[in-house]
Amino acid sequence: MALGVAGGLVPSPSALVVLLGAMALGRTAFGVLIVLCYGIGMALTLLAAALALRSLRDLTLTGRLHRLRPYTATMTAALVLLVGTGVTVRAVAALV
């Protein structure tokens, strides 16, 4: 359920482009229908992923990964920092 809420809270730039394109062509209702189908498809995909993960939860390596639990926040922060640094380096390289 949380995946569906998170997916619905983030506005989709591609859906906005499709809707604006349909409005420019004078087919607003068709654009709304496409965006609605896109949202339903995303919700069904997230639901399927969540149900698959729920059914596979007994197959996880919880015993082995349990010892890494205290370090997950640090590992996540390091990953965000690494990706952010990479994006910054690419942006600076593009400017130079």
N, CA, C and O atoms as a GROMACS GRO file, in nm:
protein
  384
    1MET      N    1   0.082  -0.118   0.000
    1MET     CA    2   0.000   0.000   0.000
    1MET      C    3   0.087   0.125   0.000
    1MET      O    4   0.054   0.224  -0.064
    2ALA      N    5   0.198   0.118   0.074
    2ALA     CA    6   0.289   0.233   0.079
    2ALA      C    7   0.351   0.261  -0.058
    2ALA      O    8   0.372   0.376  -0.094
    3LEU      N    9   0.380   0.155  -0.134
    3LEU     CA   10   0.435   0.174  -0.269
    3LEU      C   11   0.335   0.248  -0.358
    3LEU      O   12   0.373   0.337  -0.434
    4GLY      N   13   0.210   0.211  -0.348
    4GLY     CA   14   0.107   0.278  -0.428
    4GLY      C   15   0.090   0.423  -0.391
    4GLY      O   16   0.074   0.509  -0.478
    5VAL      N   17   0.093   0.452  -0.262
    5VAL     CA   18   0.082   0.591  -0.216
    5VAL      C   19   0.202   0.671  -0.263
    5VAL      O   20   0.188   0.783  -0.312
    6ALA      N   21   0.322   0.614  -0.250
    6ALA     CA   22   0.442   0.684  -0.294
    6ALA      C   23   0.442   0.706  -0.444
    6ALA      O   24   0.482   0.813  -0.491
    7GLY      N   25   0.397   0.608  -0.520
    7GLY     CA   26   0.389   0.623  -0.665
    7GLY      C   27   0.286   0.726  -0.707
    7GLY      O   28   0.304   0.795  -0.807
    8GLY      N   29   0.179   0.739  -0.631
    8GLY     CA   30   0.076   0.836  -0.664
    8GLY      C   31   0.108   0.977  -0.619
    8GLY      O   32   0.054   1.073  -0.674
    9LEU      N   33   0.196   0.992  -0.521
    9LEU     CA   34   0.230   1.125  -0.473
    9LEU      C   35   0.330   1.197  -0.563
    9LEU      O   36   0.333   1.320  -0.565
   10VAL      N   37   0.408   1.122  -0.636
   10VAL     CA   38   0.509   1.183  -0.721
   10VAL      C   39   0.448   1.212  -0.858
   10VAL      O   40   0.405   1.120  -0.927
   11PRO      N   41   0.443   1.340  -0.896
   11PRO     CA   42   0.386   1.369  -1.028
   11PRO      C   43   0.478   1.318  -1.139
   11PRO      O   44   0.600   1.326  -1.128
   12SER      N   45   0.419   1.268  -1.243
   12SER     CA   46   0.495   1.209  -1.352
   12SER      C   47   0.513   1.312  -1.464
   12SER      O   48   0.415   1.358  -1.522
   13PRO      N   49   0.638   1.347  -1.494
   13PRO     CA   50   0.661   1.442  -1.604
   13PRO      C   51   0.613   1.389  -1.739
   13PRO      O   52   0.565   1.466  -1.822
   14SER      N   53   0.626   1.260  -1.761
   14SER     CA   54   0.582   1.204  -1.889
   14SER      C   55   0.429   1.214  -1.904
   14SER      O   56   0.378   1.238  -2.013
   15ALA      N   57   0.357   1.195  -1.794
   15ALA     CA   58   0.211   1.209  -1.800
   15ALA      C   59   0.173   1.353  -1.831
   15ALA      O   60   0.077   1.377  -1.905
   16LEU      N   61   0.246   1.448  -1.777
   16LEU     CA   62   0.218   1.588  -1.805
   16LEU      C   63   0.245   1.620  -1.952
   16LEU      O   64   0.169   1.693  -2.014
   17VAL      N   65   0.353   1.567  -2.007
   17VAL     CA   66   0.385   1.589  -2.148
   17VAL      C   67   0.276   1.530  -2.237
   17VAL      O   68   0.234   1.594  -2.334
   18VAL      N   69   0.232   1.409  -2.205
   18VAL     CA   70   0.126   1.346  -2.284
   18VAL      C   71  -0.002   1.429  -2.276
   18VAL      O   72  -0.068   1.451  -2.378
   19LEU      N   73  -0.038   1.475  -2.158
   19LEU     CA   74  -0.160   1.554  -2.141
   19LEU      C   75  -0.150   1.687  -2.216
   19LEU      O   76  -0.246   1.727  -2.282
   20LEU      N   77  -0.037   1.754  -2.206
   20LEU     CA   78  -0.021   1.882  -2.277
   20LEU      C   79  -0.019   1.861  -2.428
   20LEU      O   80  -0.073   1.944  -2.502
   21GLY      N   81   0.042   1.752  -2.474
   21GLY     CA   82   0.041   1.722  -2.617
   21GLY      C   83  -0.099   1.695  -2.668
   21GLY      O   84  -0.136   1.739  -2.776
   22ALA      N   85  -0.177   1.622  -2.590
   22ALA     CA   86  -0.316   1.594  -2.630
   22ALA      C   87  -0.398   1.722  -2.632
   22ALA      O   88  -0.483   1.741  -2.719
   23MET      N   89  -0.373   1.808  -2.536
   23MET     CA   90  -0.446   1.937  -2.534
   23MET      C   91  -0.408   2.020  -2.656
   23MET      O   92  -0.494   2.087  -2.714
   24ALA      N   93  -0.281   2.018  -2.694
   24ALA     CA   94  -0.237   2.096  -2.810
   24ALA      C   95  -0.301   2.042  -2.939
   24ALA      O   96  -0.325   2.119  -3.032
   25LEU      N   97  -0.327   1.914  -2.944
   25LEU     CA   98  -0.391   1.854  -3.061
   25LEU      C   99  -0.543   1.862  -3.057
   25LEU      O  100  -0.611   1.821  -3.151
   26GLY      N  101  -0.596   1.916  -2.947
   26GLY     CA  102  -0.741   1.929  -2.934
   26GLY      C  103  -0.809   1.800  -2.892
   26GLY      O  104  -0.930   1.785  -2.913
   27ARG      N  105  -0.734   1.707  -2.835
   27ARG     CA  106  -0.790   1.578  -2.792
   27ARG      C  107  -0.766   1.560  -2.642
   27ARG      O  108  -0.702   1.464  -2.600
   28THR      N  109  -0.818   1.652  -2.564
   28THR     CA  110  -0.794   1.653  -2.420
   28THR      C  111  -0.849   1.528  -2.352
   28THR      O  112  -0.783   1.471  -2.266
   29ALA      N  113  -0.967   1.486  -2.391
   29ALA     CA  114  -1.028   1.368  -2.329
   29ALA      C  115  -0.942   1.244  -2.354
   29ALA      O  116  -0.927   1.161  -2.264
   30PHE      N  117  -0.886   1.231  -2.473
   30PHE     CA  118  -0.798   1.119  -2.504
   30PHE      C  119  -0.672   1.125  -2.418
   30PHE      O  120  -0.625   1.022  -2.370
   31GLY      N  121  -0.616   1.245  -2.398
   31GLY     CA  122  -0.499   1.261  -2.313
   31GLY      C  123  -0.527   1.223  -2.169
   31GLY      O  124  -0.445   1.158  -2.104
   32VAL      N  125  -0.644   1.263  -2.118
   32VAL     CA  126  -0.682   1.227  -1.981
   32VAL      C  127  -0.698   1.075  -1.970
   32VAL      O  128  -0.656   1.016  -1.870
   33LEU      N  129  -0.757   1.013  -2.071
   33LEU     CA  130  -0.773   0.867  -2.071
   33LEU      C  131  -0.637   0.797  -2.070
   33LEU      O  132  -0.618   0.699  -1.997
   34ILE      N  133  -0.542   0.845  -2.149
   34ILE     CA  134  -0.409   0.785  -2.153
   34ILE      C  135  -0.340   0.799  -2.017
   34ILE      O  136  -0.281   0.703  -1.967
   35VAL      N  137  -0.348   0.917  -1.957
   35VAL     CA  138  -0.285   0.940  -1.826
   35VAL      C  139  -0.352   0.853  -1.720
   35VAL      O  140  -0.284   0.801  -1.632
   36LEU      N  141  -0.483   0.837  -1.727
   36LEU     CA  142  -0.554   0.752  -1.633
   36LEU      C  143  -0.511   0.606  -1.647
   36LEU      O  144  -0.488   0.538  -1.547
   37CYS      N  145  -0.500   0.560  -1.770
   37CYS     CA  146  -0.453   0.422  -1.793
   37CYS      C  147  -0.310   0.405  -1.746
   37CYS      O  148  -0.274   0.300  -1.693
   38TYR      N  149  -0.228   0.507  -1.766
   38TYR     CA  150  -0.090   0.503  -1.717
   38TYR      C  151  -0.087   0.488  -1.565
   38TYR      O  152  -0.011   0.407  -1.512
   39GLY      N  153  -0.169   0.564  -1.495
   39GLY     CA  154  -0.175   0.556  -1.349
   39GLY      C  155  -0.224   0.421  -1.300
   39GLY      O  156  -0.171   0.366  -1.203
   40ILE      N  157  -0.324   0.367  -1.367
   40ILE     CA  158  -0.376   0.235  -1.329
   40ILE      C  159  -0.270   0.128  -1.354
   40ILE      O  160  -0.252   0.038  -1.273
   41GLY      N  161  -0.199   0.139  -1.466
   41GLY     CA  162  -0.092   0.044  -1.495
   41GLY      C  163   0.020   0.051  -1.393
   41GLY      O  164   0.073  -0.052  -1.351
   42MET      N  165   0.057   0.172  -1.352
   42MET     CA  166   0.160   0.188  -1.252
   42MET      C  167   0.115   0.128  -1.118
   42MET      O  168   0.192   0.061  -1.050
   43ALA      N  169  -0.010   0.153  -1.081
   43ALA     CA  170  -0.062   0.098  -0.956
   43ALA      C  171  -0.064  -0.054  -0.959
   43ALA      O  172  -0.029  -0.118  -0.859
   44LEU      N  173  -0.104  -0.113  -1.071
   44LEU     CA  174  -0.108  -0.259  -1.081
   44LEU      C  175   0.034  -0.318  -1.078
   44LEU      O  176   0.056  -0.424  -1.020
   45THR      N  177   0.128  -0.250  -1.141
   45THR     CA  178   0.266  -0.297  -1.139
   45THR      C  179   0.324  -0.293  -0.999
   45THR      O  180   0.390  -0.388  -0.956
   46LEU      N  181   0.301  -0.183  -0.928
   46LEU     CA  182   0.349  -0.172  -0.790
   46LEU      C  183   0.282  -0.276  -0.700
   46LEU      O  184   0.347  -0.332  -0.612
   47LEU      N  185   0.154  -0.300  -0.722
   47LEU     CA  186   0.083  -0.401  -0.644
   47LEU      C  187   0.142  -0.540  -0.670
   47LEU      O  188   0.163  -0.617  -0.576
   48ALA      N  189   0.168  -0.571  -0.796
   48ALA     CA  190   0.226  -0.702  -0.829
   48ALA      C  191   0.365  -0.718  -0.767
   48ALA      O  192   0.398  -0.825  -0.716
   49ALA      N  193   0.444  -0.612  -0.771
   49ALA     CA  194   0.578  -0.618  -0.710
   49ALA      C  195   0.568  -0.638  -0.560
   49ALA      O  196   0.643  -0.717  -0.502
   50ALA      N  197   0.477  -0.567  -0.496
   50ALA     CA  198   0.461  -0.581  -0.351
   50ALA      C  199   0.413  -0.721  -0.313
   50ALA      O  200   0.462  -0.779  -0.216
   51LEU      N  201   0.317  -0.775  -0.389
   51LEU     CA  202   0.269  -0.910  -0.359
   51LEU      C  203   0.378  -1.014  -0.383
   51LEU      O  204   0.387  -1.112  -0.308
   52ALA      N  205   0.460  -0.995  -0.487
   52ALA     CA  206   0.569  -1.088  -0.513
   52ALA      C  207   0.672  -1.084  -0.401
   52ALA      O  208   0.720  -1.188  -0.357
   53LEU      N  209   0.704  -0.964  -0.355
   53LEU     CA  210   0.800  -0.953  -0.245
   53LEU      C  211   0.744  -1.011  -0.116
   53LEU      O  212   0.817  -1.070  -0.037
   54ARG      N  213   0.615  -0.993  -0.096
   54ARG     CA  214   0.554  -1.047   0.025
   54ARG      C  215   0.557  -1.200   0.024
   54ARG      O  216   0.581  -1.263   0.127
   55SER      N  217   0.534  -1.258  -0.092
   55SER     CA  218   0.534  -1.404  -0.099
   55SER      C  219   0.676  -1.461  -0.091
   55SER      O  220   0.694  -1.577  -0.054
   56LEU      N  221   0.776  -1.380  -0.125
   56LEU     CA  222   0.914  -1.427  -0.122
   56LEU      C  223   0.987  -1.390   0.007
   56LEU      O  224   1.107  -1.416   0.019
   57ARG      N  225   0.917  -1.332   0.104
   57ARG     CA  226   0.985  -1.285   0.225
   57ARG      C  227   1.048  -1.397   0.306
   57ARG      O  228   1.144  -1.373   0.380
   58ASP      N  229   0.996  -1.518   0.295
   58ASP     CA  230   1.054  -1.630   0.370
   58ASP      C  231   1.184  -1.680   0.307
   58ASP      O  232   1.259  -1.753   0.372
   59LEU      N  233   1.210  -1.641   0.183
   59LEU     CA  234   1.330  -1.687   0.116
   59LEU      C  235   1.449  -1.592   0.132
   59LEU      O  236   1.557  -1.617   0.078
   60THR      N  237   1.431  -1.484   0.206
   60THR     CA  238   1.538  -1.385   0.220
   60THR      C  239   1.648  -1.434   0.312
   60THR      O  240   1.631  -1.531   0.386
   61LEU      N  241   1.758  -1.368   0.306
   61LEU     CA  242   1.873  -1.401   0.389
   61LEU      C  243   1.871  -1.315   0.515
   61LEU      O  244   1.969  -1.247   0.545
   62THR      N  245   1.761  -1.318   0.588
   62THR     CA  246   1.748  -1.229   0.703
   62THR      C  247   1.853  -1.258   0.810
   62THR      O  248   1.898  -1.166   0.878
   63GLY      N  249   1.891  -1.382   0.825
   63GLY     CA  250   1.991  -1.414   0.925
   63GLY      C  251   2.125  -1.349   0.895
   63GLY      O  252   2.191  -1.295   0.984
   64ARG      N  253   2.164  -1.354   0.770
   64ARG     CA  254   2.292  -1.297   0.730
   64ARG      C  255   2.287  -1.145   0.722
   64ARG      O  256   2.382  -1.077   0.759
   65LEU      N  257   2.175  -1.093   0.673
   65LEU     CA  258   2.164  -0.949   0.656
   65LEU      C  259   2.128  -0.877   0.785
   65LEU      O  260   2.140  -0.754   0.793
   66HIS      N  261   2.084  -0.950   0.886
   66HIS     CA  262   2.043  -0.888   1.011
   66HIS      C  263   2.160  -0.815   1.078
   66HIS      O  264   2.140  -0.713   1.143
   67ARG      N  265   2.279  -0.867   1.062
   67ARG     CA  266   2.395  -0.802   1.124
   67ARG      C  267   2.432  -0.671   1.056
   67ARG      O  268   2.505  -0.590   1.114
   68LEU      N  269   2.384  -0.647   0.933
   68LEU     CA  270   2.410  -0.522   0.864
   68LEU      C  271   2.309  -0.412   0.898
   68LEU      O  272   2.327  -0.296   0.861
   69ARG      N  273   2.204  -0.449   0.968
   69ARG     CA  274   2.097  -0.355   0.998
   69ARG      C  275   2.143  -0.225   1.065
   69ARG      O  276   2.092  -0.119   1.028
   70PRO      N  277   2.235  -0.228   1.161
   70PRO     CA  278   2.277  -0.101   1.222
   70PRO      C  279   2.348  -0.007   1.124
   70PRO      O  280   2.356   0.113   1.149
   71TYR      N  281   2.397  -0.059   1.014
   71TYR     CA  282   2.474   0.022   0.920
   71TYR      C  283   2.394   0.066   0.798
   71TYR      O  284   2.449   0.130   0.708
   72THR      N  285   2.266   0.033   0.792
   72THR     CA  286   2.188   0.064   0.672
   72THR      C  287   2.175   0.214   0.649
   72THR      O  288   2.182   0.259   0.534
   73ALA      N  289   2.157   0.293   0.753
   73ALA     CA  290   2.146   0.438   0.736
   73ALA      C  291   2.276   0.496   0.682
   73ALA      O  292   2.275   0.582   0.594
   74THR      N  293   2.388   0.447   0.734
   74THR     CA  294   2.518   0.496   0.688
   74THR      C  295   2.542   0.455   0.542
   74THR      O  296   2.592   0.534   0.463
   75MET      N  297   2.506   0.331   0.507
   75MET     CA  298   2.525   0.285   0.369
   75MET      C  299   2.436   0.363   0.273
   75MET      O  300   2.478   0.396   0.162
   76THR      N  301   2.313   0.393   0.315
   76THR     CA  302   2.223   0.470   0.230
   76THR      C  303   2.276   0.611   0.210
   76THR      O  304   2.274   0.663   0.098
   77ALA      N  305   2.323   0.674   0.318
   77ALA     CA  306   2.380   0.808   0.306
   77ALA      C  307   2.502   0.809   0.216
   77ALA      O  308   2.520   0.902   0.137
   78ALA      N  309   2.586   0.707   0.226
   78ALA     CA  310   2.705   0.699   0.141
   78ALA      C  311   2.665   0.683  -0.005
   78ALA      O  312   2.727   0.742  -0.093
   79LEU      N  313   2.562   0.603  -0.032
   79LEU     CA  314   2.516   0.585  -0.169
   79LEU      C  315   2.460   0.714  -0.227
   79LEU      O  316   2.488   0.748  -0.342
   80VAL      N  317   2.381   0.787  -0.147
   80VAL     CA  318   2.327   0.914  -0.192
   80VAL      C  319   2.440   1.013  -0.220
   80VAL      O  320   2.437   1.085  -0.320
   81LEU      N  321   2.538   1.017  -0.132
   81LEU     CA  322   2.653   1.106  -0.150
   81LEU      C  323   2.732   1.068  -0.275
   81LEU      O  324   2.775   1.156  -0.350
   82LEU      N  325   2.750   0.940  -0.299
   82LEU     CA  326   2.824   0.894  -0.416
   82LEU      C  327   2.751   0.931  -0.545
   82LEU      O  328   2.812   0.980  -0.640
   83VAL      N  329   2.622   0.907  -0.549
   83VAL     CA  330   2.544   0.940  -0.669
   83VAL      C  331   2.540   1.092  -0.690
   83VAL      O  332   2.555   1.139  -0.803
   84GLY      N  333   2.521   1.166  -0.583
   84GLY     CA  334   2.521   1.313  -0.593
   84GLY      C  335   2.653   1.367  -0.642
   84GLY      O  336   2.657   1.461  -0.722
   85THR      N  337   2.763   1.310  -0.595
   85THR     CA  338   2.895   1.352  -0.641
   85THR      C  339   2.913   1.321  -0.788
   85THR      O  340   2.966   1.403  -0.864
   86GLY      N  341   2.868   1.204  -0.829
   86GLY     CA  342   2.877   1.167  -0.971
   86GLY      C  343   2.798   1.261  -1.060
   86GLY      O  344   2.846   1.301  -1.166
   87VAL      N  345   2.676   1.296  -1.018
   87VAL     CA  346   2.593   1.388  -1.096
   87VAL      C  347   2.659   1.525  -1.103
   87VAL      O  348   2.659   1.589  -1.208
   88THR      N  349   2.715   1.570  -0.990
   88THR     CA  350   2.781   1.701  -0.986
   88THR      C  351   2.903   1.703  -1.078
   88THR      O  352   2.924   1.800  -1.150
   89VAL      N  353   2.983   1.598  -1.074
   89VAL     CA  354   3.102   1.590  -1.158
   89VAL      C  355   3.063   1.592  -1.306
   89VAL      O  356   3.127   1.660  -1.386
   90ARG      N  357   2.959   1.519  -1.342
   90ARG     CA  358   2.913   1.518  -1.483
   90ARG      C  359   2.861   1.654  -1.524
   90ARG      O  360   2.884   1.697  -1.638
   91ALA      N  361   2.792   1.724  -1.433
   91ALA     CA  362   2.740   1.856  -1.467
   91ALA      C  363   2.853   1.957  -1.485
   91ALA      O  364   2.851   2.038  -1.578
   92VAL      N  365   2.952   1.951  -1.397
   92VAL     CA  366   3.066   2.042  -1.408
   92VAL      C  367   3.144   2.012  -1.536
   92VAL      O  368   3.190   2.104  -1.604
   93ALA      N  369   3.160   1.884  -1.568
   93ALA     CA  370   3.231   1.848  -1.690
   93ALA      C  371   3.157   1.898  -1.814
   93ALA      O  372   3.221   1.936  -1.913
   94ALA      N  373   3.026   1.898  -1.810
   94ALA     CA  374   2.947   1.945  -1.924
   94ALA      C  375   2.958   2.096  -1.940
   94ALA      O  376   2.950   2.148  -2.051
   95LEU      N  377   2.977   2.167  -1.829
   95LEU     CA  378   2.990   2.313  -1.834
   95LEU      C  379   3.127   2.355  -1.885
   95LEU      O  380   3.141   2.461  -1.946
   96VAL      N  381   3.226   2.274  -1.860
   96VAL     CA  382   3.364   2.311  -1.897
   96VAL      C  383   3.393   2.278  -2.038
   96VAL      O  384   3.504   2.302  -2.086
   0.00000   0.00000   0.00000
